[in-house]
Amino acid sequence: MTRDVFNVEQVEVVKGPAGSDIGRGSQSGYINLISKLPQAGDINNASVAVGTDEYKRITADLNKQVGDNLAFRLNVMGQDADVAGRDYVHNRSFGVAPSLAWGLNSPTRFYLFSQHVRQDNVPDGGIPTVGMPGFYNAVDEVRGAPKVDRENFYGNHRDYEKVDADMVTAKVEHDFGGGTVLRNVTRYGRTKMDRRLTGINAITAVNPADPSSWVVAQTRQGIDRINEIAANQTSLNMEFNTGAITHTLVTGLEFMYERQRDDNFCTTKGGTRNNCLVAQTLVAPTINLYAPNPAVELSELQKTGAYTDGNTTTAALYAFDTLKLSERWMLSGGVRFERYRTSTESATVTAAGALVQNDNLRVSDNLFSWKLGAVYKPATNGSIYAAYAKSLTPPGSASFALSSSASSANGTDMKAQETVNMEVGTKWELLDKRLNVSSAIYRTENENQVSLVDAVTNTYAQQGKTRVDGIELSAVGQLTNFWQVSAGVARMWTKQLSQYG
């Protein structure tokens, strides 16, 4: 986990297709984290927490107003802890988030804020599933063997995970009066992850009659990844009337650059890149199934020189309007048009050990996403709503890594996946607004969905159409000063509507 909430003021969870909200690839919703910003007045808060498994955490939130219009805020965090029920696994992180606000009590406000997080962890590759429901092994003795101790660590003492995450944001907003606000946000973020992880694979019963001789194969994983994002968004919020109808209109223009680079690794005998690029015979490492020893020395992971470096640039226009027809009825709608281009460059290593630079791959298109909704309020504390939305997910949306293979999940010939969501629900505030309850039924249909159709050849294809029907119930509230409630239940039914397209 590379995120922390020490600098988060509010969390917004949006479910369902949200392409008109945030663009391509948002077929199942999004989470919006709102950062803490300087404000009028002074804040001096600090917390210290200790717990089991060597848990230690300290945070501080300091806000200082200088004069009428200027304020500074600083949030810091430090945490050091083991993981409950796991040996060796460890998480250590530090974060600092300074921010400045100018013009707090004026029509024009400027905010400059950043967040910097450093993590130094021992990652967890998991435990064998022997003895658990559904486990299968060709050897009868192993198939009926007991579970391993859940505290067992099947990694290596040299495993590590280091994360550097930095983000800088500048925001300017101006009130024109009458509910009209112009806002511009510019942001740059960069996250680097360097990880060496030892996982597990198949179990071998060296002597089926002696469980102490059984071993589990280990797998080595190396990740050296850089993610970058640069974005600029200008939005105009307006409130106005057309006759008896009140409008709340939001329009905007957005430019974005996103990038991910991954360097490839291989396991070597000699610990050098040259040994990495030539054919060699390596015996897969193993570790005792019931008494693993993480101090065993394993072969080195070295970079091969192969890599994948992809990026996507996006330009988008959007508009949302909420129409208040009366005290009981509201309509809303949103549209988003975006032009995107995804580019991928890469290098691979041949069987003979040669490093080959591949041709650059590119794909671009225009996307149009939209949503419609209606709300009826039978009472001041309750509402009934209906919504319909459409989103699009083109190839390469997740990692910007396109492929020239016609059977790849990110092949340049793949069509954009189309997601349509229909939902009807109701929300109520009860017990003097201390309890919120809601329920919803929905249907989500995916067309051109990418699925793995042959695990042996690692071949993907686009399905014609799939459908998910669901129902969800939830309750959240502060019943008394001492009692809170947070409950939810959901059920989904899936169906394949047509074969591969």
HUNORDA-V553010 format. One record per residue. N is the residue number from 1. SS is DSSP state (H for helix, E for strand, C for the rest). PHI is phi in whole degrees, -180 to 180 (999 if undefined). OMEGA is omega as a letter, one per 40 degrees, with the letter a starting at -180 (none if undefined). Layout:
BEGIN
n->(N/N)
ss->(SS/SS)
phi->(PHI/PHI)
omega->(OMEGA/OMEGA)
END
This chain:
BEGIN
n->(1/2/3/4/5/6/7/8/9/10/11/12/13/14/15/16/17/18/19/20/21/22/23/24/25/26/27/28/29/30/31/32/33/34/35/36/37/38/39/40/41/42/43/44/45/46/47/48/49/50/51/52/53/54/55/56/57/58/59/60/61/62/63/64/65/66/67/68/69/70/71/72/73/74/75/76/77/78/79/80/81/82/83/84/85/86/87/88/89/90/91/92/93/94/95/96/97/98/99/100/101/102/103/104/105/106/107/108/109/110/111/112/113/114/115/116/117/118/119/120/121/122/123/124/125/126/127/128/129/130/131/132/133/134/135/136/137/138/139/140/141/142/143/144/145/146/147/148/149/150/151/152/153/154/155/156/157/158/159/160/161/162/163/164/165/166/167/168/169/170/171/172/173/174/175/176/177/178/179/180/181/182/183/184/185/186/187/188/189/190/191/192/193/194/195/196/197/198/199/200/201/202/203/204/205/206/207/208/209/210/211/212/213/214/215/216/217/218/219/220/221/222/223/224/225/226/227/228/229/230/231/232/233/234/235/236/237/238/239/240/241/242/243/244/245/246/247/248/249/250/251/252/253/254/255/256/257/258/259/260/261/262/263/264/265/266/267/268/269/270/271/272/273/274/275/276/277/278/279/280/281/282/283/284/285/286/287/288/289/290/291/292/293/294/295/296/297/298/299/300/301/302/303/304/305/306/307/308/309/310/311/312/313/314/315/316/317/318/319/320/321/322/323/324/325/326/327/328/329/330/331/332/333/334/335/336/337/338/339/340/341/342/343/344/345/346/347/348/349/350/351/352/353/354/355/356/357/358/359/360/361/362/363/364/365/366/367/368/369/370/371/372/373/374/375/376/377/378/379/380/381/382/383/384/385/386/387/388/389/390/391/392/393/394/395/396/397/398/399/400/401/402/403/404/405/406/407/408/409/410/411/412/413/414/415/416/417/418/419/420/421/422/423/424/425/426/427/428/429/430/431/432/433/434/435/436/437/438/439/440/441/442/443/444/445/446/447/448/449/450/451/452/453/454/455/456/457/458/459/460/461/462/463/464/465/466/467/468/469/470/471/472/473/474/475/476/477/478/479/480/481/482/483/484/485/486/487/488/489/490/491/492/493/494/495/496/497/498/499/500/501)
ss->(C/C/C/C/C/C/C/E/E/E/E/E/E/E/E/C/C/C/H/H/H/H/C/C/C/C/C/C/E/E/E/E/E/E/E/C/C/C/C/C/C/C/E/E/E/E/E/E/E/E/E/C/C/C/E/E/E/E/E/E/E/E/E/E/E/E/C/C/C/E/E/E/E/E/E/E/E/E/E/E/E/E/C/C/C/C/C/C/C/E/E/E/E/E/E/E/E/E/E/E/E/E/C/C/C/C/C/E/E/E/E/E/E/E/E/E/E/E/E/E/E/E/C/C/C/C/C/C/C/C/C/C/C/C/C/C/C/C/C/H/H/H/H/C/C/C/C/C/C/C/C/C/C/C/C/C/C/C/C/E/E/E/E/E/E/E/E/E/E/E/E/E/E/E/E/E/E/C/C/E/E/E/E/E/E/E/E/E/E/E/E/E/E/E/E/E/E/E/E/E/E/E/E/E/C/C/C/C/C/C/H/H/H/C/E/E/E/E/E/E/E/E/E/E/E/E/E/E/E/E/E/E/E/E/E/E/E/E/E/E/E/E/C/C/E/E/E/E/E/E/E/E/E/E/E/E/E/E/E/E/E/E/E/E/E/E/E/E/C/C/C/C/H/H/H/H/C/C/C/C/C/C/C/C/C/E/E/E/C/C/C/C/C/C/C/C/C/C/C/E/E/E/E/E/E/E/E/E/E/E/E/E/E/E/E/E/E/E/E/E/E/E/E/E/C/C/C/C/E/E/E/E/E/E/E/E/E/E/E/E/E/E/E/E/E/E/E/E/E/C/C/C/C/C/E/E/E/C/C/C/E/E/E/E/E/E/E/E/E/E/E/E/E/E/E/E/E/E/E/C/C/E/E/E/E/E/E/E/E/E/E/E/E/C/C/C/C/C/C/C/C/C/E/C/C/C/C/C/C/C/E/C/C/C/C/C/E/E/E/E/E/E/E/E/E/E/E/E/E/E/C/C/C/C/E/E/E/E/E/E/E/E/E/E/E/E/E/E/E/E/E/E/E/E/C/C/C/C/E/E/E/E/E/E/E/E/E/E/E/E/E/E/E/E/E/E/E/E/C/C/C/C/C/E/E/E/E/E/E/E/E/E/E/E/E/E/E/E/E/E/C)
phi->(999/-112/-121/-146/-97/-63/-116/-104/-87/-156/-120/-114/-112/-115/-104/89/-54/-134/-61/-71/-82/-128/100/-57/79/-109/-77/-128/104/-159/-118/-106/-100/-97/-75/-72/-127/-59/-145/-67/94/-110/-129/-138/-121/-148/-141/-131/-135/-133/-163/-67/56/60/-74/-142/-149/-137/-136/-146/-131/-123/-126/-132/-91/-119/72/-85/-120/-113/-149/-119/-143/-137/-118/-131/-151/-140/-144/-147/-161/-80/-109/-55/77/-132/-82/72/-66/-149/-127/-137/-147/-142/-143/-142/-140/-86/-153/-136/-129/-129/84/-57/-105/-128/-65/-111/-126/-127/-125/-129/-145/-144/-143/-135/-126/-125/-127/-137/-119/-106/-75/-118/-90/91/-126/-63/-92/-55/85/-90/-57/91/-69/-138/-147/-66/-86/-58/-62/-72/-61/-104/-74/-74/-67/-83/-66/-65/-83/-58/-108/-103/-87/-127/-65/-98/-69/-159/-144/-119/-129/-118/-126/-132/-147/-128/-136/-123/-131/-125/-141/-135/-92/-89/95/67/85/-102/-132/-105/-137/-130/-126/-121/-141/-132/-136/-144/-128/-119/-120/-124/-135/-125/-130/-108/-108/-129/-138/-77/-98/-120/-90/-55/-127/-54/-84/-126/-59/-69/-96/-73/-130/-124/-70/-106/-118/-109/-131/-119/-129/-131/-129/-123/-116/-132/-146/-133/-141/-138/-130/-116/-133/-127/-104/-136/-124/-157/-119/-124/69/-90/-99/-98/-109/-121/-110/-125/-126/-164/-130/-136/-124/-148/-127/-127/-145/-140/-122/-125/-96/-90/-126/-142/-91/-122/-86/-95/79/-126/-65/-60/-67/-73/-97/-117/-63/-153/-103/-118/-85/-60/-68/-132/-142/-59/-66/-103/-139/-69/-118/-72/-85/-66/-79/-112/-63/-75/-101/-130/-70/-89/97/-74/-160/-132/-132/-125/-150/-133/-109/-138/-125/-139/-120/-146/-154/-133/-135/-112/-107/-93/-79/-162/-67/-107/-121/-138/-121/-144/-156/-149/-135/-145/-114/-140/-114/-125/-141/-109/-127/-135/-119/-157/-136/-129/-110/-78/-62/-85/96/-87/-91/-118/-85/-86/-66/-69/-110/-141/-147/-145/-169/-105/-124/-130/-118/-157/-153/-135/-155/-140/-129/-121/-108/-71/-150/-65/-104/-148/-149/-124/-135/-139/-145/-142/-145/-134/-134/-129/-128/-78/-62/81/-68/-83/-120/61/-105/-78/-134/-84/-74/-71/-109/-89/-63/-114/-64/-66/-89/-70/-82/-68/-72/-108/-118/-121/-125/-121/-146/-131/-158/-145/-134/-139/-105/-122/53/56/68/-88/-135/-110/-122/-151/-147/-155/-121/-149/-136/-121/-120/-115/-115/64/-73/-85/-138/-77/-108/-148/-70/-70/-96/55/-101/-114/-148/-98/-73/-66/-167/-128/-135/-127/-106/-149/-138/-142/-127/-150/-147/-140/-178/-113/-69/-140/-65/-115/-122/-117/-131/-146/-141/-163/-145/-141/-140/-130/-126/-113/-153/-90/-88/-153/-82/-60/-93)
omega->(a/i/i/a/a/a/a/i/a/i/i/i/i/a/i/a/a/i/i/i/a/i/a/i/a/a/a/i/a/i/a/i/a/a/i/a/i/a/i/a/a/i/i/a/i/i/i/a/i/a/i/i/i/a/i/a/i/i/i/i/a/i/a/i/i/a/a/a/a/i/i/i/i/i/i/a/i/a/i/a/i/i/a/i/a/i/i/a/a/i/i/a/i/i/i/a/i/i/a/i/i/i/a/a/a/i/a/a/i/i/i/a/a/i/a/a/i/i/i/a/i/a/a/i/i/i/i/a/i/i/a/i/i/a/i/i/a/a/a/a/i/a/a/a/i/i/i/i/a/i/a/i/a/i/a/a/i/i/i/i/i/a/i/a/a/i/i/a/i/a/i/i/a/i/i/a/i/i/i/a/i/a/i/a/i/a/i/i/i/i/i/i/i/a/i/a/i/i/a/a/a/i/i/i/a/i/a/a/a/a/a/i/a/a/i/a/i/i/a/i/i/i/i/a/i/i/i/i/i/a/i/a/i/a/i/i/a/i/a/a/i/a/a/a/i/a/i/a/i/i/a/i/a/i/a/i/i/a/i/i/i/i/a/a/i/i/a/i/a/i/i/a/a/i/i/a/i/a/i/i/a/i/a/a/i/i/a/a/a/i/a/i/a/a/a/i/i/i/a/i/a/i/a/a/i/a/i/a/a/i/i/i/a/i/a/i/i/i/i/i/i/a/i/a/i/i/a/a/i/i/i/i/i/i/i/i/a/i/a/i/i/i/i/i/a/i/a/i/i/i/i/i/a/i/a/i/a/i/i/i/a/i/i/a/i/a/i/i/a/i/i/i/i/a/i/a/i/i/a/a/a/i/i/a/i/a/i/a/i/i/a/i/i/i/i/a/a/a/i/a/i/i/i/a/i/a/a/i/a/i/a/i/a/i/i/i/a/a/i/a/i/a/i/a/i/i/a/i/a/i/a/i/i/a/i/i/a/i/a/i/a/i/i/i/i/i/a/i/a/a/i/a/i/a/a/a/a/a/i/i/i/i/i/a/i/a/i/i/a/i/a/i/a/i/i/i/i/a/i/i/a/a/i/i/i/a/i/i/a/i/a/i/a/a/i/a/a/a/a/i/none)
END
